[in-house]
Structures are given as structure tokens and as C-alpha cells.
Amino acid sequence: GGAGRAAGRAPGAAGRAAARAERGGGEGAAPAAPAATTCRGRRRHCCSSAEAETQTSCASVQQVSSAEVRIGPMRLTQDPIQVLLIFAKEDSQSDGFWWACDRAGYRCNIARTPESALECFLDKHHEIIVIDHRQTQNFDAEAVCRSIRATNPSEHTVILAVVSQASNCMSYLLSLFSFQRFMENSSIIACYNELIQIEHGEVRSQFKLRACNSVFTALDHCHEAIEITSDDHVIQLHKVHRDSADNSQTESHSFRYKNRRKESIDVKSISSRGSDAPSLQNRRYPSMARIHSMTIEAPITKVINIINAAQENSPVTVAEALDRVLEILRTTELYSPQLGTKDEDPHTSDLVGGLMTDGLRRLSGNEYVFTKNVHQSHSHLAMPITINDVPPCIAQLLDNEESWEFNIFELEAVTHKRPLVYLGLKVFSRFGVCEFLHCSETTLRAWLQVIEANYHSSNAYHNSTHAADVLHATAFFLGKERVKGSLDQLDEVAALIAATVHDVDHPGRTNSFLCNAGSELAVLYNDTAVLESHHTALAFQLTVKDSKCNIFKNIDRNHYRTLRQAIIDMVLATEMTKHFEHVNKFVNSINKPMAAEIEGSDCECNPTGKNFPENQILIKRMMIKCADVANPCRPLDLCIEWAGRISEEYFAQTDEEKRQGLPVVMPVFDRNTCSIPKSQISFIDYFITDMFDAWDAFAHLPALMQHLADNYKHWKTLDDLKCKSLRLPSDS
């Protein structure tokens, strides 16, 4: 005890003395305990961080020089063995291996955490790893080794698992990670003998294998003649195949000896540090992931581990392809396309920049804030108590609301810019929304009035007419057979409500504008999905603040939470930054399995069934996205009107940006120079065509696709004629 405390206080001299005594003591039993104690004292002395503790033994490096290894005529220099000890806590077993490494002249590191172990191994490339597998409360030995085995340098590393005396057979572990097993024994002699046996056994064999692989790799990549000589630089052929009937071998070597002057080429020894050539039979790749989560694996981690395992025995071409797969999986936006610059169409670039980004930059000191025009003036028109009380002229228009040809602008005119209340009452009644929510039609009418009042009638495009148009498209899609068979009534109600509120209080400016202007909303929502977050939040605030318009007040909490989540998810899906992600997920998760099922493949799943909530979510997102931008699929007259309205709103934003000195996010939308046909062509090409092709494949919408083709032809004709307006002058 006294010797141990003294050693702890004076780790340098006492440690060296104890090590010398232990090495010279023959049996080594007596000095073992003081040596271990001194080891603890010295390790405390050199440790700088308890959390990421990695300690190095350097005293032994001076004791043993590099070893020479012969492989046939080759003489190679092997650096001192490096050993990594992975022990969460210092105990007699870790001390035993530490001092055994010191006696053998090995470089030794100790890691206390899985993260520091992996980091240390990737830095040092140890030949031997000793890991504590006696307990699991500090770290999972299997997960640690799985992470190490997934890296390139571990191919020739020997892993030794320390197991307790009472442990059962670890056959699974041994086969999976190529472990060697060491029964718990803190004797320095036992640890020393185990390490020496590994060094002269598997480590030496692995070193020779690396040497051969390096030679073969060098030969395979060499474009010059290879001369294998003796130490005297003599090319020799000791023996020819005498039994061979082919005499070409002897003829090609008529001179057995030929002196050659060795040029000044420095042939370096093959070391185990970092520059090893990969095995030709068991090739690993540098892109294998460093897995830092040791005990809880995320799904993507499991995928990467499966791919890593598949690479092990795959041909080089397959392994390289999987390597590219791993690189793709490391990206954060798996479903978003790489937006290249090969297409220099300024209209497309501006649409992408204005609709798919949350702002170019923040201008300091700008306090632009929108004022809410909540109370808008409307012409006096008596509001109906129920759908049966609407004026005859409005009722006559609403008789056609189930048709895709329904003219929303006529309803806008006869309702004095309040189409949402009337269309909402009719559509909600048709889908039984009041019955589902257990609310009266009076409450529904009050709610529709509040929501419509918070749309800005001064906006050219994002007003309550646009909301009514999206509601109409959503109801139309819900009537399609495959959509109807895929969704529950709760989904239908959520979709109709989401369509109604999806742009409430829209200021007539894009998210990019709000972020650049430093608006209150952009600050509130951290420049992320600013408007979409505001629409949903305000919609629920307006709904629940007054019992007279609270359509959710009579449903139970569980239904409300489910309905609320569905509404939020659908409104957020209208944000254009996630456009391609939503479309690609829909195609891969819905359309492709559906097509395979139709073609009679072995797929047993029902991708659109009600038992798959994740598929219902994708369908609802796609539905509201298509409804939100369905203008190019409307009849030509409606399409032209919508194109004029959205262009005017973008023109107004550009004018505002110039007045405020803000970045102009869509420069092509300058009212003096803009070509509306070009902007529509770019929008259809980039956003609409692929999305509606996918939606049509699911919902079967031939009429819409025909309108889309006709409208595209209209814009193309105008563009070919260099016309920048909505119509030819002769048609105006």
C-alpha cells in the first residue's frame, strides 16, 4: 500500500523502477501489484480529459527496435506493434495488459469511450485491439467492434475480447467480428504471453499478407518493366520448368545472369501505418462510415452497415457502385435533386431562387414588417345561415362545383370577392364535414367567414379566390376513385380544412422576400417555412379563440390531435423548398409499387391501403400540392387569368424590393421587361409536368393532362411569336 501511494505521487521514477523490477524478476509474481499501482499513478498523471481519455505508453518505444521479417527473398522492416486497449474503467486487467505491452516494447494506447477508441484507431491503425467484454453498462463491445470493422484500416487488425470466467461461449461474436477470446486474467505474464503469441502468429501473417498485396498492387499499376534482383543487383533464374513441353521459357532466358546497375531508387519498407495497399480478395473502401452511435442505431446506420457487409465479398465493380451509394446516403436531402447550372434559363433560375429558398441574405438594420389588413371592406351581401339560404344566382353557379370546368372567377364576381364562404358551405356539406365534427352549419359558416376575412383581397393572386380554387381542386381530387379508396373520412376533412386555410393572411410576398426584409414572421419562424408555418398557426388561433366559430369544440382530444397534425402536415407540404422531395417520395413509395402490383409482380403490399398511414400522408401531401398549383391544368381562359394574377403579384414584389433596397430575388419579373409566356413555360417544365404526370398515374386525370398540354401549347406559341403578354394583341 505504501509503495503504491509513493508510486502514485512520483509516477516517473517509481513507474520506471517498478517496470524494471517486474521485467527482471523472473516469475514476475511479486512485483505485479506494485507495477499495476504505478501504472495507475502514471496514467492519472498523463490524462488530460476523462471523457475522451486516450493515453499512450511511450517508455517502451526506446526499448525494442523495428523487427525484420523475411518473406522468401524479401526482407521487410516491421515497426513496433501498436496495441489499443478499450476499457471503460481502470482495473487490474487493463493494468495487466498495459504493463505487458510495456514489457514487450509495444506502443500502447488506452481509450475509455467508444468515440475516443474509434478516433484513436483511425489515427494510429493498431495491429492489436484488446476490448473489455466483461460488462455492458459502460459501452456495447459488439457495437464498438462493428464500427471499427467498418473502417478500412481494420482489415488486418486482430481483436482480442476479454471475457469473464463465468461467460458462456461467444460463438456468434467470434464469427461476426473475428474475435479472439481471452479469459479474464490480470497476471502480467499471462497478458504478455497472449500478446506475444498474437504478434508471432496472426499479426505476423497479416503483415506478410499486406506485403504481398502491396507488391501485387504495385505490379498491376506499373507501366515499366519489372526487374527482380539479388542484393548484388543480379537478375537470376534459378530454375525452369524442365517438364514443360513449351521451350519458350528456356529460350527467353538464354542468359541466366545479367548484371544491372541499380538506379537511385529508395525502396521503403512496408509498414503497417496508413499506406497499406488494399487486399485484392477482400477489398474495403475508404468511404465506409465512422459510426459514432454505439448503442442505438438509426435506420440509416443499419442501411450503411448492411451495404458495408455486402461490399465484403462483392466484385470490385459492385463494391465501387455501393461506394457511390454510400456517398449519396450521406447527403441530408435524399429526395431533393441536385440543382445544376447547365440550364441557364433565367426564368427557371428566378423561380427556383424565389420559390425554393428562404432568402438570399439578411440585411442588417432592415425592419420591414407587414401590416395585416384583417378587416377588409366588402360590398354588402347578406351572409347565408345555411347552404339552402344562398341567393339563387350563387346557387345556380354552385350546381356545377363538382366539375373541373367550374369557373371560380364567376363565383368571385357574384359573391363580391367572398367565394370561399359559399363554396366552402357547399363542399363541406357534400363531404359531411359538420356531421364528422359534430358542429352546426352556423358554426361552420362563422368559421369560414373568419378565415376568409383574414385573406387579403388586395393581393392579386393570394386571396380568398385562390383559397376557394384550391378547395375546389382538393374536393375534385377527393372524388376520384383511387384517392377515395385510399383515405379515411378524417383524411378527407383534414384535406378540405387544409385547403381552406393554406394561405390565410398571405402578405402577397414570397418567403425569400420576408427573410431578406427581416420581417416579424421571418424572425418568429427562423427563416424556415415562414409563411406556411404562419398560415397553420393563425388558422388554429382564429378557430379556437371564439367558441362561435370553433369547429373543433365538439370532437374528442384524440380526434382533434390527429386532425390537427394532418392539417399542419398538408399545409407545410405546400412549401416549395420541399417540392421535389415530396414528389419523389410519392413516386417511389406509391406509384412504383402500384405499377409493380398491376404488372403482376411478387409485391404483396397494398401501397395505397388504409392500413398504411405513411402512404396516406404522402397521398394527402401530393393532393394539396397539385391543388395549390393546378392553374396550368385549368381550362385555357382560367389558366390565362391565373397567370396574369400571379405575374402581377410578382411584379409588385419586385417593385417593393427596389423601393426598399432589398435583393431582387426574381429579376425576370420586372413589369417592364418580363415575358409572361416564358415564365409560364419555365414553371410548367420545372415544377408542373413531372408532378402531374405522377399524380395522373395515381388518380387518373386525363382531362387535366389535356388542359395542361393545350395551355403549354398556347404559351409556346406566344413565345415563338416573341409575344410577352397573356394573349396575342389580336385576341385581346
C-alpha positions, 0 to 999 in steps of 0.5 A, spaced: 500 500 500 505 504 501 509 503 495 503 504 491 501 511 494 509 513 493 508 510 486 502 514 485 505 521 487 512 520 483 509 516 477 516 517 473 521 514 477 517 509 481 513 507 474 520 506 471 523 502 477 517 498 478 517 496 470 524 494 471 523 490 477 517 486 474 521 485 467 527 482 471 524 478 476 523 472 473 516 469 475 514 476 475 509 474 481 511 479 486 512 485 483 505 485 479 501 489 484 506 494 485 507 495 477 499 495 476 499 501 482 504 505 478 501 504 472 495 507 475 499 513 478 502 514 471 496 514 467 492 519 472 498 523 471 498 523 463 490 524 462 488 530 460 480 529 459 476 523 462 471 523 457 475 522 451 481 519 455 486 516 450 493 515 453 499 512 450 505 508 453 511 511 450 517 508 455 517 502 451 518 505 444 526 506 446 526 499 448 525 494 442 527 496 435 523 495 428 523 487 427 525 484 420 521 479 417 523 475 411 518 473 406 522 468 401 527 473 398 524 479 401 526 482 407 521 487 410 522 492 416 516 491 421 515 497 426 513 496 433 506 493 434 501 498 436 496 495 441 489 499 443 486 497 449 478 499 450 476 499 457 471 503 460 474 503 467 481 502 470 482 495 473 487 490 474 486 487 467 487 493 463 493 494 468 495 487 466 495 488 459 498 495 459 504 493 463 505 487 458 505 491 452 510 495 456 514 489 457 514 487 450 516 494 447 509 495 444 506 502 443 500 502 447 494 506 447 488 506 452 481 509 450 475 509 455 469 511 450 467 508 444 468 515 440 475 516 443 477 508 441 474 509 434 478 516 433 484 513 436 484 507 431 483 511 425 489 515 427 494 510 429 491 503 425 493 498 431 495 491 429 492 489 436 485 491 439 484 488 446 476 490 448 473 489 455 467 484 454 466 483 461 460 488 462 455 492 458 453 498 462 459 502 460 459 501 452 456 495 447 463 491 445 459 488 439 457 495 437 464 498 438 467 492 434 462 493 428 464 500 427 471 499 427 470 493 422 467 498 418 473 502 417 478 500 412 484 500 416 481 494 420 482 489 415 488 486 418 487 488 425 486 482 430 481 483 436 482 480 442 475 480 447 476 479 454 471 475 457 469 473 464 470 466 467 463 465 468 461 467 460 458 462 456 461 461 449 461 467 444 460 463 438 456 468 434 461 474 436 467 470 434 464 469 427 461 476 426 467 480 428 473 475 428 474 475 435 479 472 439 477 470 446 481 471 452 479 469 459 479 474 464 486 474 467 490 480 470 497 476 471 502 480 467 505 474 464 499 471 462 497 478 458 504 478 455 504 471 453 497 472 449 500 478 446 506 475 444 503 469 441 498 474 437 504 478 434 508 471 432 502 468 429 496 472 426 499 479 426 505 476 423 501 473 417 497 479 416 503 483 415 506 478 410 499 478 407 499 486 406 506 485 403 504 481 398 498 485 396 502 491 396 507 488 391 501 485 387 498 492 387 504 495 385 505 490 379 498 491 376 499 499 376 506 499 373 507 501 366 515 499 366 518 493 366 519 489 372 526 487 374 527 482 380 534 482 383 539 479 388 542 484 393 548 484 388 543 487 383 543 480 379 537 478 375 537 470 376 533 464 374 534 459 378 530 454 375 525 452 369 520 448 368 524 442 365 517 438 364 514 443 360 513 441 353 513 449 351 521 451 350 519 458 350 521 459 357 528 456 356 529 460 350 527 467 353 532 466 358 538 464 354 542 468 359 541 466 366 545 472 369 545 479 367 548 484 371 544 491 372 546 497 375 541 499 380 538 506 379 537 511 385 531 508 387 529 508 395 525 502 396 521 503 403 519 498 407 512 496 408 509 498 414 503 497 417 501 505 418 496 508 413 499 506 406 497 499 406 495 497 399 488 494 399 487 486 399 485 484 392 480 478 395 477 482 400 477 489 398 474 495 403 473 502 401 475 508 404 468 511 404 465 506 409 462 510 415 465 512 422 459 510 426 459 514 432 452 511 435 454 505 439 448 503 442 442 505 438 442 505 431 438 509 426 435 506 420 440 509 416 446 506 420 443 499 419 442 501 411 450 503 411 452 497 415 448 492 411 451 495 404 458 495 408 457 487 409 455 486 402 461 490 399 465 484 403 465 479 398 462 483 392 466 484 385 470 490 385 465 493 380 459 492 385 463 494 391 465 501 387 457 502 385 455 501 393 461 506 394 457 511 390 451 509 394 454 510 400 456 517 398 449 519 396 446 516 403 450 521 406 447 527 403 441 530 408 436 531 402 435 524 399 429 526 395 431 533 393 435 533 386 441 536 385 440 543 382 445 544 376 447 550 372 447 547 365 440 550 364 441 557 364 434 559 363 433 565 367 426 564 368 427 557 371 433 560 375 428 566 378 423 561 380 427 556 383 431 562 387 424 565 389 420 559 390 425 554 393 429 558 398 428 562 404 432 568 402 438 570 399 441 574 405 439 578 411 440 585 411 442 588 417 438 594 420 432 592 415 425 592 419 420 591 414 414 588 417 407 587 414 401 590 416 395 585 416 389 588 413 384 583 417 378 587 416 377 588 409 371 592 406 366 588 402 360 590 398 354 588 402 351 581 401 347 578 406 351 572 409 347 565 408 345 561 415 345 555 411 347 552 404 339 552 402 339 560 404 344 562 398 341 567 393 339 563 387 344 566 382 350 563 387 346 557 387 345 556 380 353 557 379 354 552 385 350 546 381 356 545 377 362 545 383 363 538 382 366 539 375 373 541 373 370 546 368 367 550 374 369 557 373 371 560 380 372 567 377 364 567 376 363 565 383 368 571 385 364 576 381 357 574 384 359 573 391 363 580 391 370 577 392 367 572 398 367 565 394 370 561 399 364 562 404 359 559 399 363 554 396 366 552 402 358 551 405 357 547 399 363 542 399 363 541 406 356 539 406 357 534 400 363 531 404 359 531 411 364 535 414 359 538 420 356 531 421 364 528 422 365 534 427 359 534 430 358 542 429 352 546 426 352 549 419 352 556 423 358 554 426 361 552 420 359 558 416 362 563 422 368 559 421 369 560 414 367 567 414 373 568 419 378 565 415 376 568 409 376 575 412 383 574 414 385 573 406 387 579 403 383 581 397 388 586 395 393 581 393 392 579 386 393 572 386 393 570 394 386 571 396 380 568 398 379 566 390 385 562 390 383 559 397 376 557 394 380 554 387 384 550 391 378 547 395 375 546 389 381 542 386 382 538 393 374 536 393 375 534 385 381 530 387 377 527 393 372 524 388 376 520 384 376 513 385 383 511 387 384 517 392 377 515 395 379 508 396 385 510 399 383 515 405 379 515 411 373 520 412 378 524 417 383 524 411 378 527 407 376 533 412 383 534 414 384 535 406 378 540 405 380 544 412 387 544 409 385 547 403 381 552 406 386 555 410 393 554 406 394 561 405 390 565 410 393 572 411 398 571 405 402 578 405 402 577 397 410 576 398 414 570 397 418 567 403 425 569 400 422 576 400 420 576 408 427 573 410 431 578 406 426 584 409 427 581 416 420 581 417 416 579 424 414 572 421 421 571 418 424 572 425 418 568 429 419 562 424 427 562 423 427 563 416 424 556 415 417 555 412 415 562 414 409 563 411 406 556 411 408 555 418 404 562 419 398 560 415 397 553 420 398 557 426 393 563 425 388 558 422 388 554 429 388 561 433 382 564 429 378 557 430 379 556 437 379 563 440 371 564 439 367 558 441 362 561 435 366 559 430 370 553 433 369 547 429 373 543 433 369 544 440 365 538 439 370 532 437 374 528 442 382 530 444 384 524 440 380 526 434 382 533 434 390 531 435 390 527 429 386 532 425 390 537 427 397 534 425 394 532 418 392 539 417 399 542 419 402 536 415 398 538 408 399 545 409 407 545 410 407 540 404 405 546 400 412 549 401 416 549 395 423 548 398 420 541 399 417 540 392 421 535 389 422 531 395 415 530 396 414 528 389 419 523 389 417 520 395 410 519 392 413 516 386 417 511 389 413 509 395 406 509 391 406 509 384 412 504 383 409 499 387 402 500 384 405 499 377 409 493 380 402 490 383 398 491 376 404 488 372 403 482 376 409 482 380 411 478 387 409 485 391 404 483 396 403 490 399 397 494 398 401 501 397 395 505 397 391 501 403 388 504 409 392 500 413 398 504 411 398 511 414 405 513 411 402 512 404 396 516 406 400 522 408 404 522 402 397 521 398 394 527 402 401 531 401 401 530 393 393 532 393 394 539 396 400 540 392 397 539 385 391 543 388 395 549 390 398 549 383 393 546 378 392 553 374 396 550 368 391 544 368 385 549 368 381 550 362 385 555 357 381 562 359 382 560 367 389 558 366 390 565 362 387 569 368 391 565 373 397 567 370 396 574 369 394 574 377 400 571 379 405 575 374 402 581 377 403 579 384 410 578 382 411 584 379 409 588 385 414 584 389 419 586 385 417 593 385 417 593 393 424 590 393 427 596 389 423 601 393 426 598 399 433 596 397 432 589 398 435 583 393 431 582 387 430 575 388 426 574 381 429 579 376 425 576 370 419 579 373 420 586 372 413 589 369 417 592 364 421 587 361 418 580 363 415 575 358 409 572 361 409 566 356 416 564 358 415 564 365 409 560 364 413 555 360 419 555 365 414 553 371 410 548 367 417 544 365 420 545 372 415 544 377 408 542 373 409 536 368 413 531 372 408 532 378 402 531 374 404 526 370 405 522 377 399 524 380 395 522 373 398 515 374 395 515 381 388 518 380 387 518 373 386 525 370 386 525 363 382 531 362 387 535 366 393 532 362 389 535 356 388 542 359 395 542 361 398 540 354 393 545 350 395 551 355 403 549 354 401 549 347 398 556 347 404 559 351 409 556 346 406 559 341 406 566 344 413 565 345 415 563 338 411 569 336 416 573 341 409 575 344 410 577 352 403 578 354 397 573 356 394 573 349 396 575 342 394 583 341 389 580 336 385 576 341 385 581 346 
